[in-house]
Amino acid sequence: PGDRLVRVGSLAIDETTPLREVRDAIRGPPGTSVEVEFAHAWEDAASTRLLQRYDVRRRELELATVLPGEPAIAYVRLSAFSRETATDLVDALAALEESTMRKTSAGTGLSG
């Protein structure tokens, strides 16, 4: 509590600076860096750190499981949709089907 951003790159920040401008100044191509200056409430002088930017990927597929009972029913929980969601869903269903096939003696897995 009490920490505040003073500057991100060349953007000086005060209470009137729009959040989207601060967000845009922090974001950048992966592999680049940005200098961030911040102040702690308990210190007189601000501190500066060089932050490395990385490609951050949120996982929209939060849960993939097979519900107990017959027939085997896959349950997936998605928090959002993005370009990667379809691929993640297909991969999760394939993994569930493989797992289900290993667990059943008859070799029946998910269908439908």
C-alpha positions in Angstrom: 0.0 0.0 0.0 1.1 3.5 -0.8 3.4 2.6 -3.7 2.9 4.7 -6.8 4.2 4.8 -10.4 6.1 8.0 -11.2 7.3 7.3 -14.7 7.1 4.5 -17.3 9.6 5.1 -20.1 9.2 8.8 -21.1 5.7 9.0 -19.7 5.5 11.0 -16.5 2.6 9.7 -14.3 0.4 11.6 -11.9 -3.2 11.2 -10.7 -4.6 12.6 -14.0 -2.7 10.2 -16.3 -5.3 7.9 -18.0 -4.8 4.2 -17.1 -4.7 3.2 -20.8 -1.7 5.5 -21.4 0.1 3.8 -18.5 -0.8 0.4 -19.7 0.3 1.2 -23.3 3.6 2.6 -22.0 4.3 -0.6 -20.0 3.3 -2.9 -22.9 5.7 -3.4 -25.8 7.2 -6.1 -28.0 8.5 -9.2 -26.2 12.3 -8.9 -25.7 12.3 -5.2 -25.3 12.6 -3.4 -22.0 11.1 -0.3 -20.3 12.4 1.8 -17.4 9.9 2.1 -14.6 10.2 4.6 -11.8 8.1 4.1 -8.6 7.9 5.6 -5.2 7.3 3.9 -1.9 5.3 5.7 0.7 8.0 5.1 3.3 10.9 6.3 1.2 11.8 9.9 0.2 13.6 9.0 -3.1 12.0 7.1 -6.0 13.5 3.9 -7.3 14.0 3.0 -11.0 14.0 -0.5 -12.4 14.5 -1.8 -15.9 11.7 -4.3 -16.7 12.0 -6.9 -19.5 8.9 -7.4 -21.6 7.7 -11.0 -22.2 5.0 -12.5 -24.2 2.3 -13.2 -21.6 -0.5 -15.6 -22.5 -3.6 -16.0 -20.5 -5.0 -19.5 -20.3 -8.7 -19.2 -21.2 -9.2 -23.0 -20.7 -9.4 -23.2 -16.9 -10.5 -26.8 -16.5 -10.9 -29.9 -18.6 -12.1 -33.1 -16.9 -14.3 -36.1 -17.4 -17.3 -36.3 -15.2 -17.8 -39.5 -13.2 -20.3 -42.0 -14.5 -21.4 -43.5 -17.8 -21.4 -42.3 -20.5 -18.1 -40.4 -20.2 -18.9 -36.7 -20.4 -16.2 -34.1 -20.9 -16.6 -30.9 -18.9 -14.5 -27.8 -19.8 -14.6 -24.4 -18.3 -13.5 -21.4 -20.4 -13.0 -17.9 -19.0 -12.8 -16.2 -22.4 -12.2 -16.7 -26.0 -9.0 -15.8 -28.0 -7.2 -17.0 -31.1 -5.7 -19.9 -29.2 -8.9 -21.1 -27.5 -10.0 -23.5 -30.2 -6.5 -25.1 -30.4 -6.4 -25.4 -26.6 -9.8 -27.0 -26.5 -9.0 -29.5 -29.2 -5.8 -30.4 -27.4 -7.6 -30.8 -24.0 -10.3 -33.0 -25.5 -7.7 -35.2 -27.2 -5.9 -35.6 -23.8 -9.1 -36.4 -22.0 -10.1 -38.9 -24.7 -6.7 -40.6 -24.4 -6.9 -40.6 -20.6 -10.4 -42.0 -20.7 -9.4 -44.8 -23.2 -6.6 -45.9 -20.9 -9.0 -46.1 -17.9 -11.7 -48.2 -19.6 -11.1 -51.8 -20.3 -13.4 -51.7 -23.4 -11.4 -48.8 -24.9 -14.5 -46.6 -25.3 -13.7 -42.9 -24.9 -15.5 -39.7 -25.3 -17.8 -39.5 -28.2 -20.0 -36.8 -29.8 
